[in-house]
Amino acid sequence: MADAREAGGKASLVRAITPFGASLLILNGMMGAGIFALPATVSAKTGMFTPWLFVIVAAMFITIALTFAELASYFRASGGPVLYTSTAFGPSAGFITGWILWLGRVAGIAANMSVLALYAGAIWPVVADGPGRTIMIVITCVTLTAANVVGVKEGVRTVAIFTVLKIAPILLLLVLGIPHYSSEVIAPSTIPPLDSIGGAALLLMYAFVGFETALVPAAETENPKRALPRALVYTMLATGLLYWAISVVYVSVLPLSEISGGGARNATLADVGGALAGPWAAALITFAVVASIIGNTGSALVGVPRVTYALAENHWLPAWFAKVHPKFQTPANSVIFYGAAVMLFALPGSFAVLAAAGSLARILVYLMCIAALPRVRTLATPEMRDGAYRLPGGMAIPLAAAVICLWACTQALALSWTIVGVTAALGIALFWVTHLRKKAPA
């Protein structure tokens, strides 16, 4: 293990996240509650074409992931998007990127926690609402926060456990669904109207956002310049393939006539499991949903607190956020702050409002990072260029990613823009207050 202390005895972070651990963080950053609910909503609009719409959206996000892969290959320090934009455009851009990223992940994980209560309530009704819901959210947040304070290895290990718990039932569902596959599902004879495809594609983007969280703790990742770009691209491809297979089972088991007629409009993957193998399979898929959301939350608690840590390390937030635990070598204060924020947002929050605002915030972060790439290329030192990954085709792939992000922004509701705008303004005010205090004479 790397030395846990810097010269002078100051506690520092350790490189305890393996390349496999980085892949787990990316997978769980994307795969939360969305994939278990989206097939029903999207299939009602696009029918048998739904599996291929997942492929289209995955291809769109590959352009974003590739852009981030090149950016990640220039750096070894923590910060991810914060580091990329601050290098390109200066401290103000770095701070607002980090602040919006932090907001997006707070809102997104809080939204998933709301869904967790609903799905867990199907197994144990007492936690579906009221005091039981509150207690379950508090216990989940406190437990995952404590695991990440104790150590990054423990945090990644927790994510790994819940990854197995959510993937295994899904793989079983895919196997059970094989006899139901048909040529109409694999090669649909009709394509839905373009306006239906556009609206459904926007919904599916929620299933792919979140991969950026794994780039933030680069200072705690082994060989990040090599590991993170590979983990990004390969995990995005694998996740897209998994989403495609899940949607194939959904539209195969639930006939198109039922979906288009509204009979299966609100059906979930748990209902698919019940149709394939009875109540025990439905219960198993419900359990997988719970495990998925907990894994997604655990993944965020590994990566997102390193955002406020990086902001404080750059003196853009109070030094309290950069405090490293002397025993566990983790950014304990930032971990606790993030866990508390998620809990406070989740307790009274609405899934739809939180998810929409969180998705918009992350799309804005993607745009800022895409814009930073040409500048980072220009400013990169020989040390940064050593081992860096350079995208083929110049700026063609990043430009395609920017167009996709701009289109997504135009589809966002006014309420989402208001939430993100007000929070961004508060963040800018906090940045300048911190900046002025730093300049004030002692």
C-alpha atoms as one frame of an Amber mdcrd trajectory, in Angstrom:
protein
   0.000   0.000   0.000   1.204   3.494  -0.760   2.483   5.659   2.026  -0.510
   7.138   3.809   1.251  10.325   4.855   2.895  13.174   3.037   6.180  14.690
   4.025   5.713  16.588   7.221   3.272  14.059   8.643   0.083  15.391   7.066
  -2.481  12.667   6.431  -3.092  12.046   2.729  -5.211   9.806   0.526  -4.034
   6.325  -0.492  -4.320   4.616  -3.895  -6.599   1.783  -2.779  -9.031   1.619
  -5.741  -8.011  -1.072  -8.232  -8.924  -0.963 -11.948 -11.674  -3.497 -11.189
 -12.881  -1.274  -8.353 -12.993   1.687 -10.752 -15.165  -0.365 -13.133 -17.524
  -1.208 -10.261 -17.843   2.486  -9.410 -18.678   3.350 -13.033 -21.228   0.534
 -13.314 -22.941   1.454 -10.070 -22.769   5.153 -10.881 -24.958   4.468 -13.912
 -27.048   1.514 -12.804 -29.362   2.638 -10.032 -33.150   2.765 -10.078 -33.686
   3.896 -13.673 -33.143   0.623 -15.532 -35.778  -1.119 -13.398 -38.476   1.453
 -14.197 -37.574   2.810 -17.640 -38.383  -0.255 -19.824 -42.057   0.059 -18.880
 -42.317   3.780 -19.649 -40.268   3.640 -22.851 -41.869   0.450 -24.203 -45.285
   2.107 -23.966 -43.989   4.647 -26.523 -41.671   2.634 -28.759 -42.825  -0.996
 -28.373 -40.554  -3.628 -29.948 -38.042  -0.941 -30.943 -37.203  -0.285 -27.270
 -34.135  -2.573 -27.076 -32.558  -0.812 -30.032 -33.317   2.584 -28.560 -31.161
   1.547 -25.613 -28.404   0.797 -28.128 -28.829   4.219 -29.761 -28.627   6.060
 -26.437 -25.620   3.942 -25.402 -23.880   4.934 -28.657 -24.656   8.580 -27.909
 -23.134   8.262 -24.448 -20.065   6.465 -25.791 -19.076   9.756 -27.460 -19.288
  11.459 -24.049 -17.428   8.607 -22.329 -14.649   8.694 -24.949 -14.218  12.432
 -24.417 -13.920  11.858 -20.673 -11.513   8.972 -21.314  -9.045  11.321 -23.004
  -9.453  13.953 -20.301  -8.887  11.378 -17.540  -5.720  10.095 -19.221  -3.944
  13.446 -18.677  -4.308  13.493 -14.872  -3.379  11.514 -11.762  -4.849  13.829
  -9.117  -8.370  13.729  -7.658 -11.110  16.030  -8.890 -12.292  14.600 -12.215
 -14.455  17.214 -13.965 -13.339  19.864 -11.453  -9.719  19.279 -12.401 -10.410
  19.289 -16.132 -12.333  22.579 -16.232 -10.130  24.410 -13.741  -7.046  23.452
 -15.771  -8.688  24.757 -18.934 -10.576  27.828 -17.744  -9.391  28.696 -14.240
 -10.678  28.476 -10.656 -14.148  29.937 -11.211 -14.996  27.380 -13.896 -13.553
  24.569 -11.789 -15.599  25.555  -8.790 -18.918  25.895 -10.619 -18.313  22.543
 -12.352 -17.679  20.869  -9.027 -20.620  22.549  -7.352 -23.072  21.561 -10.112
 -21.644  18.029 -10.203 -22.089  17.734  -6.452 -25.666  19.037  -6.720 -26.455
  16.593  -9.534 -25.259  13.621  -7.540 -27.032  14.745  -4.368 -30.320  15.121
  -6.268 -29.894  11.906  -8.239 -29.021   9.732  -5.256 -31.751  11.327  -3.154
 -34.199  10.459  -5.948 -33.034   6.863  -5.894 -33.423   6.722  -2.139 -37.059
   7.715  -2.583 -37.523   4.813  -5.004 -35.739   2.511  -2.554 -38.459   3.150
   0.008 -41.168   2.323  -2.519 -39.608  -0.955  -3.657 -38.583  -2.043  -0.178
 -42.164  -1.339   0.867 -43.321  -4.071  -1.526 -41.416  -6.564   0.643 -41.871
  -4.862   4.008 -44.873  -2.470   3.894 -43.885  -0.662   7.097 -41.047   1.173
   5.251 -43.169   2.348   2.311 -44.306   5.544   4.031 -44.356   7.507   7.265
 -41.876   6.890  10.116 -40.795   3.546   8.650 -39.681   5.239   5.421 -37.777
   7.869   7.379 -36.014   5.290   9.536 -35.014   3.175   6.527 -33.542   6.157
   4.630 -31.650   7.346   7.718 -30.230   3.887   8.460 -29.183   3.342   4.830
 -27.461   6.733   4.561 -25.718   6.443   7.935 -24.482   2.891   7.253 -23.075
   3.651   3.793 -21.553   6.918   5.029 -19.843   5.133   7.918 -18.444   2.473
   5.542 -16.837   5.192   3.419 -15.432   7.074   6.406 -13.735   3.895   7.645
 -11.891   3.458   4.365 -12.136   3.659   0.578 -11.472  -0.079   0.344 -14.417
  -0.726   2.623 -16.549   1.613   0.506 -15.592  -0.168  -2.739 -16.076  -3.574
  -1.058 -19.601  -2.526  -0.060 -20.292  -1.505  -3.669 -18.932  -4.866  -4.902
 -21.236  -6.832  -2.591 -24.333  -4.988  -3.744 -23.223  -5.256  -7.386 -23.331
  -9.049  -7.095 -26.680  -8.906  -5.305 -28.291  -6.853  -8.072 -26.616  -8.413
 -11.134 -27.228 -12.071 -10.214 -31.072 -11.836 -10.218 -30.968  -9.845 -13.464
 -28.823 -12.511 -15.142 -31.289 -15.156 -13.938 -34.126 -13.107 -15.450 -32.257
 -12.944 -18.763 -31.773 -16.731 -18.793 -35.427 -17.374 -17.980 -36.439 -15.043
 -20.794 -34.417 -16.785 -23.547 -37.264 -19.117 -24.632 -39.465 -16.053 -25.189
 -37.132 -14.286 -27.624 -38.550 -13.826 -31.128 -37.360 -12.488 -34.458 -39.771
  -9.554 -34.100 -37.937  -8.473 -30.957 -34.439  -8.842 -32.407 -35.403  -7.264
 -35.764 -38.591  -5.176 -35.397 -40.532  -4.733 -38.616 -41.684  -1.186 -37.827
 -39.993   1.905 -36.440 -42.006   4.292 -34.243 -42.460   7.994 -35.161 -39.443
  10.251 -34.721 -41.144  12.364 -32.036 -41.777   9.231 -29.953 -38.145   8.169
 -30.325 -36.867  11.610 -29.280 -38.911  11.786 -26.098 -38.106   8.203 -25.142
 -34.377   8.701 -25.790 -34.343  11.633 -23.385 -35.888   9.416 -20.715 -33.277
   6.718 -21.313 -30.432   9.150 -20.712 -31.230   8.890 -17.010 -30.040   5.264
 -17.147 -26.574   6.264 -18.403 -25.619   9.366 -16.408 -23.423   8.941 -13.343
 -20.251   7.400 -14.807 -18.317  10.612 -14.105 -18.331   9.932 -10.353 -15.626
   7.270 -10.702 -13.210   9.843 -12.186 -13.257  12.045  -9.092 -11.185   9.827
  -6.709  -8.292   9.468  -9.203  -5.739  10.133  -6.438  -7.034   6.969  -4.732
  -6.994   4.860  -7.928  -4.084   2.678  -8.981  -2.509   3.943 -12.236  -5.470
   6.229 -13.028  -4.077   7.522 -16.364  -4.361   3.986 -17.759  -7.094   2.389
 -15.624  -9.815   5.051 -15.795 -10.056   5.498 -19.616 -10.263   1.724 -20.139
 -12.762   1.266 -17.327 -14.931   4.061 -18.730 -15.218   2.716 -22.264 -15.450
  -1.004 -21.477 -17.938  -0.554 -18.637 -20.124   1.747 -20.760 -20.196  -0.878
 -23.526 -20.978  -3.701 -21.072 -23.718  -1.670 -19.379 -25.309  -0.805 -22.711
 -25.334  -4.491 -23.667 -26.928  -5.407 -20.333 -29.617  -2.736 -20.768 -30.350
  -4.042 -24.271 -30.762  -7.596 -22.991 -33.033  -6.486 -20.138 -35.302  -4.571
 -22.519 -35.414  -7.533 -24.929 -36.765  -9.712 -22.126 -39.278  -7.032 -21.157
 -40.849  -6.595 -24.594 -40.654 -10.349 -25.268 -42.493 -11.437 -22.140 -45.049
  -8.612 -22.206 -46.688  -8.638 -25.658 -46.726  -5.455 -27.728 -50.529  -5.489
 -27.771 -50.571  -5.159 -23.989 -47.915  -2.433 -23.933 -49.501  -0.301 -26.653
 -52.896  -0.838 -25.130 -51.765   0.269 -21.680 -52.073  -3.088 -19.937 -48.350
  -3.296 -19.191 -47.687   0.432 -19.094 -46.891   0.424 -15.382 -45.382  -3.063
 -15.262 -41.886  -3.406 -13.842 -39.175  -6.007 -14.206 -40.552  -7.588 -11.042
 -43.771  -8.238 -12.973 -41.718  -9.791 -15.770 -40.069 -12.077 -13.224 -43.472
 -13.045 -11.879 -44.729 -13.849 -15.385 -41.685 -16.036 -16.073 -41.360 -17.975
 -12.831 -43.983 -16.927 -10.319 -43.958 -14.889  -7.090 -40.497 -15.985  -5.983
 -38.931 -14.464  -9.130 -40.881 -11.237  -8.654 -39.590 -11.026  -5.084 -36.036
 -11.733  -6.271 -36.156  -8.903  -8.825 -37.583  -6.562  -6.195 -34.634  -7.492
  -4.001 -32.307  -6.737  -6.939 -33.838  -3.258  -7.225 -33.119  -2.592  -3.559
 -29.556  -3.872  -3.945 -29.079  -1.789  -7.098 -30.108   1.443  -5.419 -27.938
   0.765  -2.373 -24.988  -0.045  -4.671 -25.605   3.153  -6.638 -25.697   5.153
  -3.402 -22.540   3.444  -2.144 -20.750   4.236  -5.401 -21.706   7.913  -5.093
 -20.436   8.013  -1.516 -17.037   6.842  -2.743 -16.718   9.401  -5.551 -18.820
  12.496  -4.882 -17.328  13.554  -1.502 -13.978  13.817  -3.308 -15.519  16.744
  -5.229 -15.855  18.951  -2.148 -12.478  17.591  -0.989 -10.893  18.761  -4.265
 -12.629  22.148  -4.048 -11.276  22.652  -0.536  -7.801  21.460  -1.563  -7.847
  24.300  -4.114  -8.988  26.736  -1.382 -12.395  27.203  -3.045 -14.261  25.832
  -0.030 -13.394  25.991   3.678 -10.454  23.789   4.709 -12.844  21.685   6.809
 -13.904  19.827   3.652 -10.286  18.827   2.892  -9.609  17.266   6.281  -8.325
  13.698   5.905  -9.052  11.284   8.757  -5.731  10.591  10.504  -6.492   6.876
  10.955  -8.566   5.901   7.903  -6.967   8.285   5.333 -10.356   9.239   3.875
 -11.890  12.712   3.364 -14.168  12.031   6.327 -15.776  15.470   6.629 -16.705
  15.593   2.943 -18.097  12.045   3.143 -20.253  12.930   6.159 -21.423  16.194
   4.569 -22.489  14.421   1.378 -24.261  11.598   3.211 -26.168  14.113   5.318
 -27.168  16.147   2.230 -28.497  13.059   0.435 -30.510  12.097   3.499 -32.006
  15.574   3.895 -32.948  15.779   0.198 -34.400  12.251   0.156 -36.652  12.488
   3.202 -39.137  15.036   1.787 -38.137  14.874  -1.903 -40.049  13.822  -5.025
 -38.347  11.291  -7.310 -39.449  13.002 -10.533 -38.268  16.471  -9.510 -34.955
  15.297  -8.047 -34.150  12.983 -10.967 -34.866  15.668 -13.580 -32.745  18.296
 -11.828 -29.928  15.821 -11.222 -29.820  14.740 -14.863 -29.751  18.342 -16.133
 -26.937  19.206 -13.733 -24.786  16.342 -14.985 -25.458  17.142 -18.651 -24.212
  20.691 -17.961 -21.071  19.247 -16.357 -20.516  17.096 -19.453 -20.771  20.190
 -21.665 -18.215  22.101 -19.601 -15.774  19.190 -19.698 -16.194  18.716 -23.452
 -15.444  22.415 -23.911 -12.320  21.991 -21.739 -10.742  19.244 -23.874  -9.146
  21.439 -26.606  -7.640  23.716 -23.957  -6.318  20.779 -21.908  -4.678  19.392
 -25.032  -2.934  22.714 -25.583  -1.827  23.178 -21.955  -0.748  19.570 -21.325
   2.837  19.230 -20.168   5.109  16.442 -21.426   4.434  14.592 -18.171   0.667
  14.877 -18.721   0.996  13.688 -22.328   3.032  10.658 -21.283   0.692   7.674
 -21.629  -2.312   9.881 -22.475  -5.049   8.577 -24.758  -5.710  10.733 -27.835
  -9.080  10.447 -29.576  -8.952   9.774 -33.319 -10.538  12.280 -35.677  -9.495
  15.439 -33.840 -12.571  17.043 -32.271 -15.189  15.054 -34.221 -16.181  12.794
 -31.296 -16.262  15.612 -28.693 -18.329  17.781 -31.066 -20.848  14.956 -31.483
 -20.991  14.626 -27.686 -21.585  18.383 -27.348 -24.480  18.308 -29.815 -26.097
  15.446 -27.873 -25.751  17.335 -24.590 -27.129  20.566 -26.058 -30.140  18.696
 -27.413 -30.754  17.153 -23.975 -30.622  20.606 -22.359 -33.335  21.889 -24.685
 -35.653  19.131 -23.453 -35.328  20.015 -19.743 -38.302  21.516 -17.919 -38.285
  25.059 -16.507 -38.435  23.695 -12.941 -35.190  21.787 -13.455 -33.473  24.891
 -14.824 -34.726  26.887 -11.829 -33.379  24.392  -9.281 -29.988  24.152 -10.978
 -29.781  27.921 -11.596 -30.604  28.934  -8.035 -28.203  26.371  -6.593 -25.456
  27.443  -9.006 -25.943  31.081  -7.935 -25.648  30.094  -4.284 -22.476  28.174
  -5.091 -20.921  31.156  -6.877 -21.734  33.346  -3.874 -20.067  30.827  -1.545
 -16.993  30.713  -3.793 -16.537  34.482  -3.689 -17.106  34.667   0.052 -14.382
  32.052   0.531 -12.156  33.896  -1.943 -12.601  37.231  -0.163 -11.935  35.693
   3.260  -8.726  34.187   1.928  -7.599  37.637   0.746  -8.622  39.437   3.934
  -5.718  40.476   6.201  -5.266  38.398   9.341
